[in-house]
Amino acid sequence: MKEELTVVIEKTGTGFSGYLKEVNGIASVGDTITELKENLQDVLESKIEYLEEIGQETDLLKLPLSYNVDLTQFFDHYKVINKSAFAEYIGVNRSLFSQYTNGLTSLSSDKMLQITKGLHKLAADIEDIVLVS
C-alpha cells in the first residue's frame, strides 16, 4: 500500500495550483505555496467528512502528503534562499546549480535527490533555533 499521496504543484499566472496525483477531484489554488497547501488541506478535509458521512472508505485520503514542485518554480518562489550560498551548503558547483534552477540544464534523479535532501537538512538545522537579542 502507498505510504503517502503526491501533491503536484504548478505555477499559474496568478499563483499556484495543486492536485492529488493519485485521487481525482482533489485540487486547489493559492497565491503562494503556503496558501495552496492550506486550501488543499481544507478541500481534503471536506472530502473526508463527506465520504465518512456516506459510509465510504477514507484511509487513502488520510495518508501524509508529499508536495512536489519544480526546482525552478521553488527557487523562484522562495527568493529569500540565496541560490549560490545554498549550492555551496549542499556541495554543488554554484554555476551548475544556477543552470539547474534557471532550467538551462537538466538534472539527474540523483542530483535532484541531493538537492532535496540538502533542503531538508537546512530545515532540520534551523527548526529548533531561537533568535535572541
Number of C-alpha atoms within 10 A of each C-alpha: 4 7 9 14 18 17 22 16 23 17 20 12 7 10 15 21 23 25 20 21 13 14 13 8 12 17 20 21 22 19 14 16 22 11 15 21 21 15 18 22 16 13 16 19 14 12 16 18 14 13 14 12 9 8 9 11 10 14 8 15 19 12 13 11 15 13 15 13 16 14 17 15 16 17 16 14 15 12 9 8 12 10 17 15 12 17 18 12 13 16 13 17 11 15 11 14 21 17 14 17 19 15 14 12 12 12 15 9 9 9 13 14 12 15 19 14 13 17 15 11 14 14 11 11 10 9 9 8 8 6 5 4 2
